[in-house]
Amino acid sequence: MDSTRPIRALMRGLEALTVLNLRDGATVSEVAREIRLPRTTVYRILETLCDSGFVLRDAADERYRLTIMVRNLSAGFDDEAWVTHGAKPHLFELGESIVWPVYIATLCETRMIVREATDHSSPLAIERYSAGAQLPLLTTSTGHVYLASCSDEQRAALLEILAHDPDEVRELLAETRTQGYATAARTRRLAEELSISVPVALQNHGLAVLTVRFFASAVPLKTGLERFLPRLRDCAAKISVTFSQAIAAAGAESSSGTPRTAA
């Protein structure tokens, strides 16, 4: 027997939840019509969902409605997971092209967190970053780009927490916003490490930051900007388009109202 064979009962339960999510409640007959299953089967599905606490049956109109427990299903989901999935092929294509390590990061509370990195496939990475690495906002090019590109309200809140002199930081961020990128230098034991970061626009879902790291002794900053900045921006645009398409596809699937037919 094929161990990967879909569990139809589970699929049907998810289809029923999808229908209820698109309506302000639904009767057994309405759900049965939407997912094209016998009424008796749908009744058992809905009553099972009631027993599990995800659905309730309103005695006033005999309609089934979602409960607040459904929110728990989305508690572990965030847009950053989509960023990682959509960004990875573009990120590794860029890393293969420029050889130096690149990563994409998003905000996590008051720090930037690396979501995906090419360090382990780059022969030029000495200090290797992995997914989950955390970076400060105020002292990295990644953090500067995020602060320069996020909303005014979020920037003000973050600077109030992190900055001793918010006005001084705002001047630096204004320059970053104008030029559309940020650079930073960090002294390492072997050499001075430079970084260039650009924003990745993600519609109204916030933003991510794309960064390349390299050594000044091998690539001076001016050369790095000429060589890497256009490629970073091109990669950022591709990731943004991929994310937008994923959001549009998810929206279209949700609004169709008719899940796949169960045999």
Buried (B, 14 or more C-beta within 10 A) or exposed (E): EEEEEEEEEEBBBEBBBBBBEBBEBBBBEBBBBBBBBEEEBBBBBBBBBBEEEBBBBEEEEEBBBBBEEBEEEEEEEEBBEBBBBBBBEBBBEBBEEBBBBBBBBBBBEBBBBBBBBBBEEBEBBBEEBEEEBEBEBBEBBBBBBBBBBBEEEEBEEBBEEBBEEBEEBBEBBEEBBEEEBBBBEEEEEEEEBBBBBBBBBBEEBBBBBBBBBBBBEEBEBEEBBEBBBEBBBBBBBBBBEBBBEBBEEEEEEEEEEBBEEBE
